Amino acid sequence: MDSKNIYIAAQNTSRLASWIGDENDGWVFIGDGKDFDSTTAQDAIDSFFKEESVYLSVNRHQGFEVSTSKAGWELRKHIDAGAWLVNPAFKKVMVFSKTGVYRCGKVAS
């Protein structure tokens, strides 16, 4: 799948998702810029996604498939722009904001 289609699908998944967690609309602080905590991000990714790979989308020109076990480290390279992680079925999404917060959501079947 090309970057543009990954981006569009990630946006649609985000729009349709029911967000997990009640406090702060599900947003959890993880650190921004050089204070981004890749280890904590990877732990959250591993607990949310059970698939072997996910799509990482930054914008229409930067989107690609990445191993779930390495997604946190790849995300670190793009966190200043914000990013989305979505599973290949586009039913689960994690949104990472450039302000250092993330949230998880699922699309109802």
C-alpha positions in Angstrom: 0.0 0.0 0.0 1.4 3.4 -0.9 1.8 6.4 1.6 -1.2 8.3 0.4 -3.6 5.4 0.9 -2.1 4.5 4.3 -2.6 8.2 5.3 -6.2 8.3 4.1 -7.1 5.0 5.7 -5.4 6.0 9.0 -7.4 9.2 9.0 -10.7 7.3 8.4 -9.9 4.8 11.1 -9.2 7.7 13.5 -12.6 9.3 12.6 -14.5 6.1 13.2 -12.7 4.9 16.3 -14.1 4.7 19.8 -11.3 6.0 22.0 -10.2 3.9 25.0 -10.1 5.6 28.4 -12.2 8.2 30.0 -9.7 10.6 31.5 -8.6 13.4 29.2 -10.5 11.8 26.3 -8.1 8.8 26.4 -4.9 10.9 25.9 -1.8 9.7 27.8 1.4 11.7 28.1 4.5 9.9 26.7 7.0 12.7 26.3 7.7 15.0 23.4 10.8 15.8 21.3 14.0 14.6 22.9 12.0 13.5 26.0 9.9 11.0 24.0 10.0 7.7 25.8 10.5 5.0 23.1 10.4 2.2 25.6 7.1 3.2 27.2 5.7 3.8 23.7 6.8 0.3 22.6 5.3 -1.3 25.7 1.9 0.5 24.9 2.2 -0.6 21.2 2.9 -4.2 22.1 0.0 -4.4 24.5 -2.5 -2.8 22.1 -1.5 -4.4 18.8 -1.3 -8.2 18.5 -0.4 -8.2 14.8 3.1 -8.8 13.6 3.1 -5.5 11.6 1.3 -2.2 11.6 1.2 0.8 9.3 3.0 4.0 10.4 1.6 7.1 8.8 3.1 10.6 9.3 1.6 12.4 6.3 0.6 11.7 2.7 4.2 11.2 1.7 5.5 9.2 4.6 3.6 6.0 5.4 4.9 2.5 5.5 4.5 -1.0 7.1 6.7 -1.6 10.1 7.2 -4.6 12.4 5.1 -4.1 15.5 8.1 -4.9 17.7 10.1 -2.0 16.2 7.3 0.5 15.8 8.2 2.5 18.9 11.7 3.1 17.6 10.5 4.1 14.1 7.9 6.4 15.7 10.7 8.2 17.6 12.1 9.4 14.2 8.7 11.1 13.4 7.3 12.1 16.7 7.9 15.8 16.1 5.3 15.7 13.3 2.9 13.4 15.0 1.9 10.0 13.6 -0.7 7.3 13.4 -0.2 3.5 13.9 -3.0 1.3 12.4 -3.3 -2.4 12.1 -3.5 -3.9 8.6 -7.3 -4.4 9.0 -7.7 -0.7 9.8 -9.8 -1.6 12.9 -7.3 -0.4 15.6 -5.4 2.9 15.7 -2.9 4.7 18.0 -2.6 8.5 17.5 0.6 10.1 18.6 0.5 13.9 18.9 3.6 16.1 18.5 2.7 17.5 21.9 3.8 14.2 23.5 0.5 12.4 24.1 -1.1 9.4 22.5 -4.4 7.6 22.6 -5.8 4.2 21.4 -9.0 3.5 19.6 -10.9 0.7 18.0 -13.5 0.7 15.2 -16.6 -1.3 16.0 -17.1 -4.3 13.8 
